[in-house]
Amino acid sequence: MRSPLLRISILALAAVSSFGVSHANWTASGTFQYIDREYGETGFTGLETPQPIRVADVEVVDANQPAKKAVIATGVTDALGGFSIFVNDSKVRDVFVRVISRSSETGDLNIDVRVSSTGKATYYAAATNTVAGHDPSTSVDFGTAIVQVGQGGEAFNIYDQMLLGMDYLASLEGSRPGQTLSTAWASDGGIGGSQYCVSCVQVILRDTAGYDDTVILHEIGHFAIFEFSASHSPTGSHGFFQCGQDIRLAFDEGFATYWGNSALRHHGIAGSNLYVRTTGGAGAGNLVRLGDLETDTQFFCQGATNELNNFSMLWDIVDGPSTTDTSPGVDDSHDLLDLDDIEVWEVMINYIPGAANISLEDFWDGWFLAPALNGFRSEMIAIGDHLAIEYHEDPLEVNDSTGQATPVLANGSGTHSTFFRDPELNGAGAADDDYFSFSASGDQSYVVDTRNLRSDGNTFLEILDTNGVTVLASNDDRAAGDESSRVDWTAPRSDLFFVHVNHAADLGIYGSYDLVVAAQTPVDNDGDGFDTSTDCNDDDPAINPLAVEACDGIDQDCDGVIDNGFDVDNDGFTTCGGDCDDSNPNVNPGVAEVPGNGIDDNCDGQIDEQPATDIVTITLATYKIKPKKLLVEATSDQQPDVILTVVGFEEMDFDPDRNVYTFLKRTTNPGTVTVESSGGGSDTQAVTSEPGEPLEPE
């Protein structure tokens, strides 16, 4: 049974020619093209040119037969979009020829572009005009049929990018992949973001991505990773501007971009260094995002926790003066490599699948270790250092023990270090601990901290006593979300002490940081007679240990307690903080009003008021079919003071960053969901189904 086709109307003039002898066969010939949209650094250039529809299925069709019997001959377009199909036939028919966005007639090519990612496959087809009453003894040249923008040109452009990708894979693997790759795209499909679906081996493109070649090839890059290598990316939202990405995601997305643009470079396509995403709008411009693999500082991120730096690192290994980029004939001064793509690919297929928490760190080690043994250590270091990816020993090595500690001054100057040991001097790394020593004066206060963490250089810092063993103070994270470390410490005596910095438990083991040791000198800035050793606010003379405490939310007397003496009933609320009866712990702004007791329990100026029912709004109710997960998001006009519950399930979590309640659970699709509030409100919405959660958003 044939798959349905979405037919696109195009027109080409046909020419018939008689063999001169009546016999029951003829040849159908012609050319299929699509209109391509050129792009550059500002989006679309406005130039639109015809390009051949290459290596796509072609069918000769009887216009009057039902679908099952309509096809009377098949073939394939060549590299120029041409076709010449021998038709063995003996009937007079109304005939036309169509090209289809699939490759079933080409034995070693397994790609297609379809309308939807779900249901029975429906492919795109562009047809010539129909020749009525065709005599089977007469050959027909159907001429050149061109598929226009907005009339299916997008589908055949997608198909051509897929062909570029498969042929690039063939250059790396020796043959095109046997696994079938489909791309689902429709101009009205309701898809807002492109992704690669691992479980269904399918690229799913947003509605406006039909001419975003690098976006298409980026997603095919994910196909290459999952089919031939491995990924440990947590997936999720990402972008070139994000400087602190998960190193696994940064490498996975960076490699996919490198791979897609390398396919363009392999085929000699101009501007191969540009990653361009557009709105898909008509005319010139319409740029959404530009990534230049040759201009790696455009988003000002440093280190391996940024996907742009990952693909720039990989790109510099293989590009050179002859690369078809936007600066032909020249290359970056720091980039001394111009190697074959196979060098990168061998690391991906031979070393990466066996690594844990796959990131650029693993690619680096795999580059130098067996079986690749690619070498070029100094050249690789130069490329990495340009991006602040310092996968090499720092000049202070070896300082791996107190006996080898590097002396530093407690003057606030920084000492730059890397978490990287290369004991074999072969380029591959090992975990690294760093020790430093400094002279301290007794009773002197010091701040010892790490700064400028790059490439996941997550620090753990310890101050060790003179014996090099006893830990006097330590810190892992300076604050929530800040992986640098800080210790405020007072020396117990005048002596030599040590600082030990090691990589905290994390996804990687490499990275870089700056260590700063600074003595803190007490001063009296506000002239109130108390210096910074005892004055908790040395910019305000009214605040010091002898000041009288007032009820104003400030600790005037520096005893560490704010407004002490102004919360007599110890209910956590002061008289200046809204407590309207400081003798009764059951009366304060934090309690609920008790109806009928004649008391203003919650100190809002009203007695025995009834709480208003809140307004609950479900903002999202989606069921992801592939992972079988229900996602619900909702808001309340009394949030976060109320509790929202998905009826039949459990309470929702409140996300203060997004100011929304969320609920995510693996379950069956309930069809509809109701969210009820402890404030009395509720809302009910139908659940929309989607094919799968976004695994690799562009």
C-alpha positions in Angstrom: 0.0 0.0 0.0 1.5 3.3 -1.1 2.0 6.2 1.4 -0.1 9.3 0.7 1.5 12.3 -1.0 1.0 16.0 -0.4 0.9 17.2 -4.0 2.4 20.5 -4.9 1.2 22.2 -8.1 3.9 23.3 -10.5 4.0 23.8 -14.2 6.4 22.8 -17.0 5.8 22.6 -20.7 6.1 19.1 -22.2 7.5 18.3 -25.6 6.6 15.0 -27.3 8.7 13.1 -29.9 7.7 10.1 -31.9 10.0 7.1 -32.3 8.5 6.8 -35.8 7.8 3.1 -35.1 4.8 2.0 -33.0 6.0 0.0 -30.1 5.0 -0.3 -26.4 7.6 1.7 -24.6 8.7 5.3 -24.3 11.0 7.5 -22.2 9.9 10.2 -19.8 12.6 12.8 -19.2 12.9 16.3 -17.7 14.3 18.2 -14.7 13.1 19.0 -11.3 14.3 22.1 -9.4 13.4 24.0 -6.3 13.9 27.7 -5.4 16.6 28.1 -2.8 17.0 31.2 -0.5 20.6 32.4 0.0 21.5 33.4 3.5 24.4 35.3 5.1 25.4 37.2 8.3 22.2 39.3 8.3 19.8 36.4 7.5 18.4 36.0 4.0 20.2 38.0 1.4 17.1 38.3 -0.8 18.7 36.2 -3.6 16.6 33.2 -4.7 17.9 30.8 -7.2 16.8 27.5 -8.7 18.7 24.4 -7.4 18.4 20.8 -8.6 16.2 18.3 -6.6 18.9 15.6 -6.4 18.6 11.9 -5.8 14.9 11.9 -5.1 12.2 9.4 -6.1 10.5 10.1 -9.4 7.2 8.4 -10.6 5.5 8.4 -13.9 1.8 8.5 -13.2 -1.5 7.7 -15.0 -3.7 10.6 -14.0 -6.9 8.6 -14.3 -6.0 5.5 -12.3 -6.6 5.1 -8.5 -3.5 5.6 -6.4 -2.7 1.9 -6.1 -2.5 1.4 -9.9 -1.5 4.9 -11.0 2.3 4.5 -11.0 3.5 3.0 -14.3 7.3 3.6 -13.9 9.8 4.8 -11.3 13.2 6.3 -11.3 15.5 8.8 -9.5 16.7 12.3 -10.3 20.4 12.7 -10.9 22.9 15.2 -9.5 21.5 18.0 -11.7 17.9 17.2 -11.0 17.4 15.4 -14.3 15.5 12.2 -14.9 15.2 9.8 -17.8 12.9 6.9 -17.1 12.1 4.0 -19.5 8.4 3.2 -19.5 7.3 -0.2 -20.7 3.6 0.5 -21.6 1.1 -0.3 -24.3 -1.9 2.0 -23.3 -2.9 5.4 -24.3 -3.1 7.4 -21.1 -3.1 10.9 -19.5 0.3 11.0 -17.9 2.4 13.3 -15.6 5.6 12.9 -13.7 6.1 13.7 -10.0 9.2 14.0 -7.7 8.8 12.8 -4.1 10.7 13.9 -1.0 12.0 10.4 -0.3 14.8 8.1 -1.5 13.2 4.6 -1.7 14.5 4.1 -5.2 18.1 4.6 -4.2 19.4 1.5 -2.4 22.1 3.1 -0.2 20.2 6.3 0.7 17.6 6.2 3.5 16.0 9.7 3.9 12.7 11.3 3.6 10.8 14.5 4.4 7.3 14.0 5.6 4.4 16.2 6.7 4.1 15.0 10.3 6.1 13.1 12.9 3.1 11.0 13.8 0.6 8.9 11.9 1.0 7.4 8.5 3.9 9.0 6.5 2.7 11.6 4.0 5.5 12.8 1.7 5.8 15.9 -0.4 5.4 15.5 -4.2 5.8 18.0 -7.0 4.2 17.2 -10.3 4.6 18.3 -13.9 1.7 19.2 -16.2 -0.4 16.3 -17.6 0.0 15.1 -21.1 -3.4 14.0 -22.3 -4.0 11.0 -24.5 -0.3 10.1 -24.6 0.6 7.5 -27.2 3.0 4.8 -25.6 5.1 5.0 -28.7 6.0 8.6 -28.1 8.7 9.9 -25.6 8.0 13.0 -23.6 10.4 15.7 -22.4 8.5 17.2 -19.5 10.9 20.2 -19.4 12.1 21.8 -16.2 9.6 21.9 -13.3 10.5 24.4 -10.5 9.0 24.2 -7.0 8.6 27.7 -5.6 9.1 29.1 -2.1 5.9 28.6 -0.1 4.7 25.9 -2.5 6.9 23.1 -1.3 10.4 24.6 -2.0 11.0 24.3 1.7 10.5 20.5 1.7 12.9 19.9 -1.1 15.5 22.3 0.5 15.2 20.2 3.6 15.7 17.0 1.5 18.8 18.5 -0.1 20.3 19.3 3.3 19.6 15.7 4.4 21.4 14.5 1.3 24.4 16.7 2.1 24.5 15.3 5.6 24.3 11.7 4.5 27.0 12.2 1.9 29.2 13.9 4.5 28.6 10.9 6.8 29.7 8.6 3.9 33.0 10.5 3.7 33.6 9.8 7.4 32.2 6.2 7.5 32.9 4.9 4.0 29.2 4.6 3.1 25.9 6.2 3.8 24.2 5.1 7.0 21.8 2.1 6.8 19.5 3.7 9.4 16.5 5.6 7.9 16.3 9.2 8.9 13.1 11.1 8.5 12.4 14.8 8.8 9.0 16.0 9.8 8.1 19.5 8.6 5.0 21.5 7.7 4.5 25.2 7.3 1.4 24.9 9.6 2.5 22.1 11.8 2.3 24.1 15.0 6.0 23.3 15.9 7.8 26.2 17.5 11.3 24.7 18.0 13.4 22.2 16.1 14.7 19.0 17.7 16.0 15.6 17.1 13.9 12.8 18.4 16.2 10.0 19.5 13.6 7.3 20.0 11.9 7.9 16.6 15.1 8.7 14.7 13.5 11.8 13.3 14.3 15.4 12.9 11.3 17.5 13.8 11.6 21.1 12.4 9.8 24.2 13.5 7.3 25.5 11.0 9.6 28.4 9.9 12.8 26.4 9.5 12.4 25.2 5.9 15.3 27.3 4.6 17.4 27.3 7.8 20.1 25.0 6.4 22.4 25.1 9.4 19.6 24.4 11.8 18.6 21.4 9.7 22.2 20.1 9.6 22.6 20.8 13.3 19.8 18.4 14.0 21.2 15.8 11.6 24.4 16.2 13.6 22.5 14.9 16.6 21.5 11.9 14.5 25.2 11.3 13.7 26.1 11.5 17.4 23.4 9.1 18.6 23.8 6.6 15.7 27.6 6.5 15.7 28.9 7.9 19.0 27.2 8.8 22.3 25.9 11.7 24.3 25.2 12.3 27.9 23.6 15.7 27.4 20.7 16.5 29.8 19.1 18.4 26.9 16.9 21.4 27.5 17.0 25.1 26.6 20.4 26.4 25.4 21.9 29.2 23.3 25.1 30.7 22.2 24.9 33.5 24.8 24.8 31.1 27.8 28.2 31.2 29.5 27.6 28.7 32.3 26.1 25.7 30.5 26.3 22.1 31.7 29.6 20.9 30.1 27.8 17.8 28.7 25.1 19.9 27.0 27.7 22.5 25.8 29.7 19.7 24.1 26.7 17.9 22.6 25.2 21.1 21.1 28.6 22.4 20.1 29.5 19.2 18.3 26.2 19.1 16.5 26.8 22.6 15.1 30.4 21.8 14.2 29.2 18.7 12.4 26.4 20.5 10.5 28.6 23.3 9.3 31.4 20.8 8.5 29.0 19.1 6.1 28.7 22.5 4.3 32.5 22.9 4.3 33.0 19.4 3.0 30.8 20.1 0.0 32.6 23.5 -0.6 29.5 25.6 0.1 30.4 29.3 0.7 29.9 30.8 4.2 30.3 27.4 5.8 31.4 29.0 9.1 28.1 30.7 9.7 25.3 29.2 11.7 22.1 31.1 10.8 18.6 30.9 12.2 15.9 33.0 10.7 12.2 33.8 11.3 11.5 32.2 7.9 9.9 35.5 6.8 9.8 36.6 3.2 12.5 38.9 1.7 16.0 39.9 3.0 17.0 39.8 6.6 14.8 38.1 9.2 17.8 37.0 11.3 17.1 35.5 14.7 20.5 34.1 15.6 24.0 34.1 14.1 26.9 32.0 15.2 30.3 32.5 13.5 32.6 29.6 14.0 35.5 31.8 13.1 34.6 34.7 15.5 34.4 32.8 18.8 34.4 35.9 21.1 31.1 37.3 19.7 29.1 36.3 22.8 32.0 37.1 25.3 31.8 33.7 27.0 35.0 31.9 28.0 35.7 28.3 28.7 34.1 24.9 27.9 30.8 25.7 29.5 29.6 27.4 26.3 28.5 25.6 23.2 29.9 28.2 20.8 33.3 27.8 22.3 33.0 24.0 21.9 32.2 24.2 18.2 34.8 26.8 17.7 37.4 24.6 19.3 36.4 21.7 17.0 36.2 23.9 13.9 39.7 25.3 14.4 41.1 21.7 14.3 39.9 21.1 10.7 39.5 24.5 9.0 42.3 26.3 7.2 43.0 29.0 4.7 41.2 27.0 2.0 38.0 26.7 4.0 34.9 28.1 2.2 34.3 30.6 5.0 33.7 34.3 5.0 37.5 35.0 5.1 38.8 32.8 2.3 42.6 32.5 2.0 43.4 33.3 5.7 43.1 31.7 9.1 43.3 32.8 12.7 46.9 33.4 14.0 46.3 31.0 17.0 45.0 28.3 14.7 47.9 26.3 13.3 45.9 23.1 12.4 44.2 22.2 9.1 43.5 18.5 9.6 41.1 16.1 8.0 37.6 15.7 9.5 38.3 12.0 10.0 40.7 12.9 12.9 37.8 14.4 14.9 35.4 11.7 13.8 37.7 8.8 15.0 37.7 10.3 18.5 33.9 10.5 18.5 33.3 6.9 17.4 36.2 5.1 19.1 36.7 6.9 22.4 33.6 9.0 23.3 31.2 6.0 23.6 33.1 4.6 26.6 33.4 7.9 28.5 31.3 9.0 31.5 29.6 12.4 31.6 30.7 13.1 28.0 32.1 16.6 27.5 34.9 18.4 25.8 37.2 17.0 28.5 36.7 13.5 27.1 37.2 14.6 23.5 40.5 16.2 24.6 41.7 13.1 26.3 40.5 10.9 23.4 42.4 13.0 20.9 45.7 12.2 22.5 45.1 8.6 23.8 44.8 5.3 21.8 43.5 4.5 19.4 43.5 8.1 17.9 46.9 9.2 19.1 46.4 12.4 17.1 49.1 14.5 18.8 49.7 18.2 17.9 49.8 19.0 21.6 51.1 22.5 21.4 48.7 23.4 18.5 45.7 22.1 20.4 46.7 24.0 23.5 47.0 27.2 21.5 43.5 26.7 20.1 42.1 26.0 23.6 43.8 28.9 25.3 42.3 31.3 22.8 38.9 30.2 24.2 40.1 30.1 27.9 39.8 26.3 27.6 43.1 25.6 29.4 43.5 21.8 29.3 47.2 21.8 30.2 49.4 22.2 33.3 49.9 25.7 34.7 53.4 27.1 35.2 53.1 26.4 39.0 53.1 22.6 38.6 54.1 20.5 40.3 52.4 21.8 43.5 50.5 18.7 44.5 51.4 18.6 48.2 52.4 20.9 51.0 56.0 20.1 50.4 55.6 21.4 46.8 53.3 24.3 47.8 53.6 27.5 45.8 54.3 30.6 47.9 51.8 33.5 47.5 51.5 36.9 49.0 48.5 38.0 51.1 48.2 41.3 49.2 45.1 40.6 47.2 46.9 39.7 43.9 45.6 36.8 42.0 47.4 33.5 41.2 46.1 31.8 38.1 46.0 27.9 38.1 44.5 25.1 36.2 43.1 21.8 37.4 45.2 19.7 35.0 48.1 17.3 35.4 49.9 15.8 32.4 52.3 13.4 34.0 53.0 11.6 30.6 53.4 14.8 28.7 51.3 13.4 26.0 48.4 15.9 26.1 45.9 13.8 28.0 45.1 15.0 31.5 44.6 13.7 35.0 43.0 15.2 38.2 45.0 17.9 39.9 45.2 19.2 43.5 47.0 22.6 44.1 48.8 23.7 47.3 49.9 27.2 48.2 51.6 28.7 51.3 51.4 32.1 52.8 52.7 33.8 55.9 50.1 35.1 58.3 50.2 37.4 61.4 48.4 36.4 64.6 44.9 37.8 65.1 44.9 39.2 61.6 41.8 38.6 59.4 42.2 37.2 55.9 39.9 36.5 53.0 41.0 33.5 50.9 38.9 32.9 47.8 38.8 31.6 44.3 37.6 33.7 41.4 37.1 33.6 37.6 36.2 29.9 37.4 36.2 28.7 33.8 35.5 25.4 32.0 33.6 23.9 35.0 36.6 24.7 37.4 34.4 24.0 40.4 36.6 24.7 43.5 36.8 23.3 47.1 39.1 25.4 49.3 40.8 24.5 52.6 43.1 26.4 54.9 45.6 24.0 56.6 47.6 24.5 59.7 51.4 24.6 59.7 51.5 20.8 59.9 49.8 20.6 56.5 47.1 18.3 57.8 44.8 20.0 60.2 41.9 21.8 58.5 41.4 25.2 60.0 38.7 26.4 57.7 37.0 25.3 54.4 34.4 26.2 51.9 32.9 24.6 48.8 30.5 27.1 47.2 30.6 30.8 48.0 26.8 31.0 47.7 24.0 29.1 46.1 24.6 28.9 42.4 28.2 30.2 42.8 30.8 27.4 42.6 33.7 29.6 43.6 34.9 29.4 47.2 35.6 31.9 50.0 36.9 31.6 53.5 37.0 34.5 56.0 39.6 33.5 58.5 41.6 34.9 61.4 45.1 33.6 61.9 45.5 32.0 65.4 49.2 33.0 65.5 51.9 34.3 63.3 53.1 31.4 61.2 53.2 29.8 57.8 49.9 28.3 56.6 48.7 26.4 53.6 45.8 26.7 51.1 44.6 23.5 49.4 42.4 23.9 46.3 40.9 20.9 44.6 38.2 20.3 42.0 34.9 19.7 43.9 32.9 16.7 42.9 31.2 17.6 39.6 30.7 16.4 36.0 34.3 17.1 35.0 37.7 17.3 36.6 39.5 20.1 34.6 39.1 23.8 34.5 40.8 27.0 35.7 40.6 29.6 38.5 42.4 32.4 40.3 43.4 32.2 44.0 43.4 35.4 46.0 44.7 35.8 49.6 44.1 39.2 51.1 44.8 40.5 54.6 41.9 42.6 56.0 43.0 45.8 57.7 40.5 47.3 60.3 39.5 50.9 59.6 37.0 53.4 61.1 35.4 54.9 58.1 32.5 56.7 59.8 34.5 58.1 62.7 32.3 56.7 65.5 35.2 55.2 67.4 34.7 51.6 66.2 36.6 50.0 63.3 35.5 47.3 61.0 36.5 44.6 63.4 33.5 45.4 65.6 31.4 47.9 63.6 28.7 46.1 61.6 28.2 49.1 59.3 31.3 51.3 59.2 29.6 53.8 56.8 27.0 54.9 59.4 28.2 56.6 62.6 24.7 55.9 64.2 25.5 52.2 64.0 28.0 50.7 66.4 28.2 48.4 69.5 27.1 51.3 71.8 24.2 52.6 69.8 20.6 52.2 71.1 18.5 49.8 69.1 15.5 51.2 67.3 12.6 49.3 65.6 13.4 50.0 62.0 14.7 46.8 60.5 18.3 47.7 61.2 20.8 46.2 63.7 21.9 49.5 65.3 23.9 48.0 68.3 25.8 45.3 66.2 24.7 42.4 68.4 23.7 40.4 65.4 19.9 40.7 66.1 17.7 43.1 64.2 15.1 45.1 66.2 15.8 43.2 69.4 13.4 44.2 72.2 10.6 45.0 69.8 9.1 41.5 69.5 7.9 41.0 73.1 5.6 38.0 72.3 8.3 36.3 70.2 6.0 35.6 67.3 8.6 36.7 64.7 7.0 40.1 64.0 8.1 43.4 65.5 5.9 46.4 66.3 7.4 48.2 63.3 7.1 45.0 61.2 3.3 45.0 61.3 2.5 43.3 64.7 -0.6 45.1 65.9 -0.7 43.4 69.3 2.8 42.5 70.6 1.5 40.9 73.7 -0.4 38.2 71.9 1.7 35.7 69.8 -1.5 34.6 67.9 -1.9 38.1 66.4 0.5 39.1 63.7 0.5 39.6 59.9 1.5 35.9 59.4 -1.6 34.3 60.8 -5.0 33.7 59.1 -8.0 35.7 60.2 -10.3 33.8 62.6 -13.9 34.7 61.8 -16.2 35.7 64.6 -13.7 36.4 67.4 -13.8 40.2 67.2 -10.0 40.4 66.8 -7.9 41.7 63.9 -5.9 38.5 63.9 -3.8 39.2 60.8 -3.2 42.9 61.5 -4.6 44.1 58.2 -6.8 46.7 59.8 -10.0 44.7 59.4 -11.8 42.5 61.9 -13.2 39.1 61.0 -13.0 39.7 57.2 -13.7 36.7 54.9 -10.9 35.7 52.6 -11.6 36.2 48.9 -11.6 33.2 46.7 -8.5 33.3 44.5 -8.5 33.1 40.7 -6.7 30.0 39.4 -5.6 29.8 35.7 -4.1 26.8 34.0 -1.5 28.1 31.6 -0.2 24.8 30.3 -1.6 21.3 30.2 0.4 19.0 27.9 0.9 15.2 27.7 4.2 14.1 26.2 3.4 10.8 24.4 6.9 9.4 24.1 8.0 9.7 27.8 4.4 9.4 28.9 4.6 12.5 31.1 1.9 15.0 32.1 3.1 18.6 32.4 0.8 21.1 34.1 1.5 24.8 34.9 -0.9 27.2 36.7 -1.1 30.6 38.4 -3.1 32.1 41.2 -3.7 35.8 42.0 -2.9 34.9 45.6 0.4 33.1 44.9 2.6 32.0 46.5 0.4 32.1 49.6 -2.0 29.4 48.4 -1.4 25.7 47.7 -2.5 24.4 44.2 -3.3 20.7 43.7 -3.8 18.8 40.5 -7.0 16.9 41.3 -6.4 13.1 41.3 -2.7 13.6 41.7 -0.9 15.8 44.2 0.2 19.3 45.1 2.0 21.4 42.6 5.5 23.0 43.2 5.8 26.8 43.1 8.7 28.1 41.0 9.7 31.6 42.3 12.0 32.3 39.4 9.2 31.8 36.8 6.4 32.8 39.2 4.3 29.7 38.3 3.2 26.5 39.9 4.4 23.3 38.1 3.5 19.6 38.1 5.3 16.9 36.1 4.5 13.2 36.5 4.8 10.0 34.4 1.2 8.7 33.9 -1.4 8.1 31.4 -3.1 10.9 29.6 -6.1 12.0 31.7 -7.7 14.0 28.9 -8.5 16.9 31.1 -7.0 18.3 34.3 -8.5 20.3 37.2 -6.4 22.4 39.5 -7.8 23.4 42.9 -6.5 26.0 45.3 -6.4 26.2 49.0 -7.8 29.7 48.4 -11.0 28.2 47.0 -10.4 28.8 43.3 -10.1 26.2 40.5 -9.7 25.8 36.8 -10.2 23.0 34.3 -8.5 22.6 30.9 -8.2 19.9 28.2 -4.8 18.2 27.9 -3.0 18.6 24.6 -0.9 15.8 23.3 2.5 16.1 21.8 4.8 13.5 20.2 7.6 13.8 22.7 9.4 16.2 24.9 12.0 18.3 23.1 15.2 16.3 23.3 17.5 18.6 21.3 16.0 22.1 20.9 17.9 24.2 18.5 
